[in-house]
Amino acid sequence: MNIKAETRKNILNKLTSLYSNEKSEKILNNILHLIKKYKSKLQIIKNTNNEWISERDVYLITYGDTIKEENKKPLKTLKSFLNKYIKGIINNIHILPFYPYSSDDGFSVIDFFKVNSDVGTWKNIKNISKNFKLMFDAIINHISSESKWFQEYLHGNLDYSSFFIEVDPAVDLSIVTRPRALPLLTKFNTSTGEKYIWTTFSKDQIDLNYKNQKVFLKIIELLLFYVIKGAKTIRLDAIGLLWKEIGTTCIHLSQTHNVIQLFRIILDLFCPGTILITETNVPHKENISYFGNGINEAHMVYQFSFPPLVLNAFQTEDSRHLSKWAKSIFPVSKKTGYFNFLSSHDGIGLMPVKDILSEKEIEQMCKRTKENGGQVSYKANSDGTESPYELNINYFNALSNPDEKQEIKIKKIISAHAILLSFIGVPAIYIHNLLGSSNYKEGVKITGRYRTINREKLNKESLYKELADKKSIRNIIFNKICSIIELRKKEKAFHPNAMQKVVSSGNKIFSFIRISCDKKEFIFTFYNITNKPQNIKCALKKYILDEEIKLTDLISGQMHIVKDHIFKTGLKPYQFMWLKISNK
């Protein structure tokens, strides 16, 4: 396969920084061979709008077996649910790990190249991809202890001799960043004796050794394989921890960034338009480093500060922290975007806001979580102490007080999702949020894992019955969020790369303006984050020149006349407005 001289040089330079001059040319030839091998199996879907992403793109996050029915593979059930309720509303589906696994609800993968037979087949995945763009997980920091790769290593197969990281337990690893309060090294019996192996997340999740070019090439092959199997977006799980160098924190290393940049170049060669998204649950400044220079690394990064800051605003009825942070969020380039979410299969991460919220404020969030039926997970610090790492709770319950009326609880979750759907970036909605689920406490008792609280498996028949009941919480939340999605999709001002400016409206209101990329359309958003009516008096002179304009609330259809650049109105508890003006 022939490639441009500049691209070849770029790849070789990055490979040399990871390996050596002697190895780089051979590794490149192997990469080109893999591209040629898989290219014949690639089905190109033409992009009709010439945009990598737009205001019409919304992601739904779900496990392949979140919805179950008797005597049917869950992926078939998922397909029927998506076609019945989601088609035409949400166009991107993130199916959480659907591979054979041994623990961690799919994140300890036994075989990267197979579909878990309990949930379905590759044919089922292909059938879903006919109506939706799919996101696959590339869980490539580690692999299951039950995988062939690790078992071959244990039994002395030389082909796998350096696939994993052996470390003398006497070595000082105290400065290594730890996402878990578990041992970093795990002892295993191998064909050559006892070895201590690097296991960042658990003794069942064995970290891969990217210093071995064979591992790197295996993962390149995996990414190409995922694309031919229907992945439009590839999520790089826990990617910030990929490269290990003893004596460093082993997070966000330059080698890790070079690996991701190589992924980007190779996927651009193989299938232009494939989207890479990095999952790094870290403070904002570190997180956005994965955009690279704006065109050479991740297309999207998870906006991990977003969920806890929105939650903090509603819990405290104070928007100061959310507003201050939002002022720092702006488009990085035309080829990058933020991946926004309120909830996911994991908990609500606290590390991204450790420099935004005080320890006392984080402690208060932890207290509220426990009061609302949730739990708190902790991480180990280098000094031997532990710190809160994430809140394990359904977002509906996290927002609500137990003694609140159901009507108020629903208003909160709807308002929070309206913020999500209007904020700069690409919105992703977890299926249990969309379906109005609550804490699954019974599941936590069964598994003994806090994260199960937000991973309930739903019976299809019961779910459909509730969705058909116009008075049910599921019906109300589902239909309201879907109606807001439909409004979003029509507005150019909500393009992921459209400009956003925070509007000063007092601490009880969260407000910002979105300006379309062509600067012809404007939408002002106002959110009452409190349980009391709030009055708004907002000067718009810096945003609009006309002394008298008309603003239409896209949510209610109500029209407002603005004279002398001063907008005045009142908002009911948890009410929000999307006010549109146009320069036609």
N, C-alpha and C positions, 0 to 999 in steps of 0.2 A: 504494500500500500504506500502510495506517495503522499507526502504531506509538505506543506510550505516550509522553506528553509528556516524562516523565523520561528515557526511553531516547533520544528525539530530542535532548534537551538534552545528554546525556552524549556522544553521537556528535559533535554539533556542537562541543562544547568540545574534544574530542580532535582533530578535524579542524582546528580553528582553531589549535591549538598546533603543528600540522605545516605548515599552509598559511596561510590568512588568513580573516578574517571574510567577505570578498567571495566567496571560492571555496567555503567550507564548505557553504553551502546547496545549491549546484549539485552538489557532490560527493555529498552525502547523497541528493539526488534520483536521481542516477545509480546509487547503491548500491541504493536501493529498487527502481529499475527492473530491475536485475540479479536481485534476489531474486524479484521477480514473474515474470521471464522463466524462471528455472530452477525455480521452485516447482512448476510443472505437471509437471515431469519427475522430481520427487522421489518415491521410494517409501519411505514411513515404515515402519520395522520396530518394532513395539511392544516396549518393554522390559518383560518379564514380571515381573522381580523388584524393580523400582523403585529399583535401585541403579545408579549410574554405573559402578561397577566392584566386583568382589568377590574373595574368595579363589579363586574358580573361574577367574579370568582369568589366563592365561599366554600370552605372546607367543613365537612362533617367528620368527626373523629369517633371511631367505633371499633370494638373488637369484632372479629369475624363471627363470634358466637354470643354476642350480647343478647340477641333475640333467638329463642329456641322454640321448636315445635317437635312433636313426637314423630319418630321414624323418618326424619328428614335431616340431611346435613345442614348445619347452621349457615354455611355460605349460600346455599340455595334459599334458605329462609331470609337471609339478609338481602339477597337480590330481589325477592318478592316485596319485602318491606320498602326498599329503596324505590322500586318502580311504582309502587302504590302511593307512597307519601312524599318522597323526596325529589323524584324526577321533575325537572323543570323549575325547581326552586333552588336546590344546591347542586353544584356541578362537579365538585371534587370530593372524593371519599378517601379518608385516611383509614385504611384497614390496619389496625394494630397487629403485631406479629402473629402471623398465621402459619408459622413453621413448626415442625416438631420441637418440643422443648421439655426441659426437666424441672424447671422452677421459675419463680418470678413472673407468673402469668404470661409466659411467652418470651421473656427477655433473657432467657438462658437457652440459646438455640442449639439443638442437637445437629441439625442439618440445614444450612442456609438455603440449599437448592430445592428443598421439598416443601410441600404443603402438609400440614398436620392432617392425617387421615380422619381424625375425629371431627374436623370442621369442613373438610371438602377436598377439592382437587384443583389443579391449575386450570382445568376447564371451567370450573365455577368462577375463578378469578377472571378469566377471559370473558365470560358471559356478563359479569358486572361491568367490565371495562367497555362494553359496547355502548353503554348509556352514560358512563361517568368517567372522568379523569381520576386516576388512582394514585395514591401515595403509598409507597412501601417503606417499611423500616429496614435500614441497613444497620444491624446491631453488630458492628464490626470492631468494637473495642475488646470484646471477649466472646467466648464460645462455651457451651456446656461441657462440664466434666465428663458427660456421657457421649460426647461427640466422637466420631471416628478419628478426627485429628488428634484429640487429646489421648484417646485410648491407644492409638498407634505410637504416640510419644512415650506413654508409660511402658509400653512393651518393647521399646528400643528400636523401632523402625527409624532408620537413619534419615529417611525422607522427611520426617517430622521432628528431627532432633533439636532444632532451634526455633520451633514454632511458638514456644512459650518462654517465659522469662524466669530463669533460675537465679535466686539471690541467696547469698550467705545470710542467715538470720542475725549474724553479729553486725552486719552493716547498718549504719545509722540512716534510717528512713523517716526520721521525725518531722522533716519539713515537707514531706509529700502531702499534697492536698487530699483530704479524705472526705468523701461524700457519705460515708457510713461509719457507724460506731462499731466496726468489726475489724478483726486482724487483717493487715494488708497482705501478709504471706500465709500460705496454707501448706502444710506438710503432706507430701504424697510418697508412696512407695513406688519406685520405678525399677526397671530391669537393672539399673546400675546403682541402686540404693536409695536412701531417703533424699528427697529434694524438697526445697522450699520454693513454691511457685507464687508469682505475683497474682493476687486475686483482689482487685479493687472493690468489687461489690459483694461478693460472697464466695464461699468455698466451692460453690457449684459453677461459678462464672470465672473462667480462666482467661486472663488477659493474653491477647495475641502479641507476638514480638515482631514489630514492623521493621526492626533492624535486619530481619531476614527478608531478602527480596522475594523469596518464594511466597511468603505470606502476603506481601504487597500485590504480587501478580494474581494470587488466588482471589483477593478482594476486588481487583480490577475486573476479573472474569465475572465475579458475582454481580457487580454493578451493571455490566453489559447484559448479563442474564436477566436481571430484574427489568431492564428496559424492554427486552423482547417479550417479556411476560406481561407487559402492560403498565409498567410504572412510568407515569408522567412526572411525578415528584418523588425524590428519594430523600428520606429523613436519616441523617447521620446521627445515630443515637450516641449520647455521652462522648461526643467526638473530641472534646477539649482535652481528654485524658489519654489520647491515643498513643503518643510517643513517650517513652520513659527514659529519663536520664538521671541516674543516681547522683545526688548532690543538688538537685533542683526540686521545685515543687511538682514537677511532672504534669503541669497543666498549662495550656496555651503556649506550648513551646513552638519555636520557629519551625521545627521539623513537622509538627502537626499541621501548621498552616500550609507548609509546602506540599504535604500529602493531599490536603483538600484541594489545593490549587491544581495539582496533577489530576485529581478526579474531575475537576471542572474542564480542564483542557481536553481530556480523553473523552468525556461525555459529549462535549461540543463537537469533537471530531466524529463521534459515533452517531449521535442523534441530537442535532441542534434543537433546542427548545426544552430539553430535559432540565428540570428544576432541582437544584440541590438546596436542602435546608439543614442548618446545623442546630443541634439541640445541646445547648450549653447553659445549664442552670446556674448562672453566675451574675455578678453585678453588671449593670448596663454597659459601662465603658469596655469591659472585657468582652462582653457578648457581641457588641457591634464590630469588634476587631475581625470577626469572621466574614465581614463583607469584603475584606481585603482592600483593594484600591477602588472598589465599586464595580469592577467588571471581571475580576480574576478569581474570586473565591465563591462563597455561598451566594445564591440568589436571594434567599430569605434566612432570617435568624428568628428563633423563638423569642418573643417579647416577654421574658419571664418576670419583669418588674410589674407588668400590667395587672395580673390577677390579684396580688396582695395589695396593690395601691388602690384599685377600685374597691376592694373589700374594706380597706381601711377608711376610705371616704364615706362609705355607707354606714359602717359601724360607729364612727365617731361623729358623723354628720358634719364633716369638715373636709373641704376639698383642697386644702393648702398643699399637702404633699403631692397629691395627684396632679394638681395644676402646675406646680413647680417642675415636676419631672416631665410633664407633657410639653413644657416649653423647650426642653432639650431634644425633642424628637422632631426630626425633619428628614426629607428625602435625601438619601445618600447618593443615588444615581438613578438613571432611567432603567437600569437592569437589576435593581435590588429592591427589596421591600421587607417590612416587618411582618412577622407571622404572629398575629394577636389572638389570644385566647383567654378565657376566664377560668376554665377548668379542663382537666384531661384525665387520663387513666391514673396519673400520679396525683400527689397531693399539691397543695398550694405552696410553692417554694418560697422560703424566706431569705435565702442567701442573696438574691438580687436586690433586696431592699435594706440590707444591713447598714449601708452608708446613707440611706434616705430616712429610715425610721429609727428612732432611738431604741435602746435596749428595753426601756420601760414600755414603749409603744408596742414592740414586738411581744413582750411578755403579756401585755393586755390582749393582743390578738390570740395568743396561745390560750389564755384564760377563757376568752369568749368561745373559742373553738371547743374546749372541753365542756363548757356550759351548754353549748348547742349540740352536744352528742357526739363530738368528734374526738380525735386524738392528736398528739404531736410526736413527730419523729425527730431524733437527734443525731448529730454528727460528732465524730471525734475530733478534737483540736490537738495541735502539736504539743501543747503543754499538759495533755492528759485530761483536760476538762471536756465537757460536752456542750454543744449549742443547739438551739432549735433549728432544724433543717427544713421541715415542711409541716404544713397543717393537713391532716388527713380527715377530710370532711367533704360531704357533698356541697357544692357551691350554694344551692338553694338554702340549705340549713346554715351555712356559714353566714349568709346575709341576714338571716332572720333570727328574731328572738323567740324562744319557745312559747311565750304567752301572747304573741301577736296574733291578730286575726288573719285568717287565710288570705283575705283580700289584700292585706298589706304585704304579706310574704310574696304573693304573685306580682304585685306592682314592683317590688324591689328587683326580682330576678329579670323581669321584662326590661326595666330601666337600665340595669347593668348590661344587658345584651344590646340595648340600643346604643349605649356608649361603645361597646365592642364593634358594632356594625357601622359606626360612623367615624371611628378613630382612624388616623393615618395607618395604612398597612392593609394586610389581607386578614379577614376574620375567619376563625376556626371555632366551631361549636361542638362541644362534647355531646354525644348522643343522650346522656342522662340529663344534661341541662335542657336540651331541646324537648325531651319527653317529660320534663317536670318531675324527675325522680328525687327521692329523699335518701337520707342515710341508710345504708344497708348494714345495720348493726349485726344482724344474724350471721352475715357472711364473715364478719371479723371474728366472731366466736368460732366459726367452723374452721377458718384457715389459720387464725392466730396472727394475721398480718393486717396492720392498720389500713393499708391501701385498698383492701377489699371493700371498704366502706363506700367506695365510689365505682365499684366494678360489678354491680349486680347483674345476673343473668335473668332476662325477662321472658315470661311465657307469651308466645305470640298471640294466642287466643285471648288471654286476659288483657294484653296490651291493646289489641285492636278494639276490644270491647270498651276500654276506657277512652281510647281516642275517638270513639263514636259517640260517647256521652258528653253532650255539650256543657254539662255542669261539672265535669271532672277537672281536676287540676291539670292532668296531662293534656286534655283537649284544649283548655284555655291557654296554657303556656305554649304548646306546640303551634297552635294557629296564630297566636299573636306574634311570636318570633318569626314565623314564616311570612307573615304580612309585612313585617319590618324589613326582612330580607328582600322582598319584592320591591319595596320602595327604594332601598339602597341601590339595587341593580340598575335602576333607571337614571341614576344621577352621576354625571361626569365628575362632579365635585368630590365624589367618594372614590374616585380612582385611587388605588393604593399609593401612587406616587404624587397625587395632588397635594398642594401645599396645605399646611395646617398652622393656625395661629391661635394661641390661647387667648380668650377674651376675659378681661377682669370683670367679674360680676359678684364678688363677695364670696366668702368661704362656704356659704350654704348652697351655692350653685357651682356646678362644674360646666364650663362653657368654652367652646372653641369654634372657629370658622374654618371651613374647608373651601379651597379655591381650586377650580378645575385647572388642569395642566395648560389649557389654552387661555386661562384667566378670564373666561367669559361667563362663568357661572359660579355663584357663591351660595353656600349654605351655612347659616348660623345655627349652632346647636346649644340648647340650654337644658340642664338637668338639675332638678331639685332633688338633692340627695338626702333630704330630711323628711320627717313625718309631720312637718308643719307647713302651712302655706307660706310661700316666699314671694316677695315683690322684686321685680327686676327693673332697674333703671340703668341702661347701658348706652354709653356714647359710642356711636358708630362712625364718627367723622373720619377717623384714620383708615376706615375700610371702604367707605362709599362717599362720593362727591355730591350726588343729588340731594337737594334739601328736603325733598319729599319722595318717598319710595313706598312700594307695597311689598310686604313680606307675606308669603303663604306658608302656613304650617303644613308640611307634608303629612304629618301624623294625624291631625284633626281636620284638615281642610280649611281651617279658619284663616281669615285674612287680617293683617295688621297694617295700619298706616303709620309710617314713621315720618315725623316732621322735625326739622331742625336737627337732624342726626341723632335724636334721642329716642331710644326704644324703651317703652314702658309696658309692662304686663305683669300678671300674677301667675304663679305656678302652684297647683295643688300638691299635696304630699306625693313625692316620687313621680310627679308628672315631668315629661320632657317634650321639647319642641325641636323640629327640624325646619327652620325658616329659610325659604329660598328666595333669592333675588336673581335678576338676570340683566346683563348689559346689552340686550338686543336693541 
